[in-house]
């Protein structure tokens, strides 16, 4: 059965609710068990714990941005199948969000205080990509996921050797993110111009530097 289209006010309320659920700690519940659930808590020094928490805070904020990007793109996508694809990917990203938040709690830390700002900026970027057309929106997803996989792989090497719980979470995230990117390409995503890719990378680097500690 086709769902009824929402009016402008209803759409705004839905988007506001999703933003609150994404940015308020404890509001997101994973549908899949965490990959770390079967592993023992590692014995980390205080400095190792702070470093692992900084990396996982970056990854958590990355998932906040992913939720906002997908929400923004779904709100402006032209084709129904593209909108549904965005919403399906966002559901898997919510698992990542919950897993990273749980790991931060285990590391006696918290999510970034700047998450609402990053959510708002990412939603705007997603909506703009959707308005540019579905092939560019899908291309934006493919490039985003490519860059995310690269930084997750780098974080796997930077985590303390004994932090197998964090590594298990990132390993599953890499598999999911790579699948999202490949799906976007297969659905007709167009390669983005080099200046756009560089701008996305620059924004990502700024996010990493600010959220490692804040």
Secondary structure, 3 states (H helix, E strand, C coil): CCCCCCCHHHHHHHHHHHHHHHHCCCCCCCCCCCCCCCCCCCCCCHHHHHHHHHHHHHHHHHHHHHHHHHHHHHHHCCCHHHHHHHHHHHHHHHHHHHHHHHHHHHCCCCCCCCHHHHHHHHHHHHHHHHHHCHHHHHHHHHHHHHHHHHHHHHHHHHCCCCCHHHHHHHHHHHHHHHHHHHHHHHCCCCCCCHHHHHHHHHHHHHHHHHHCCC
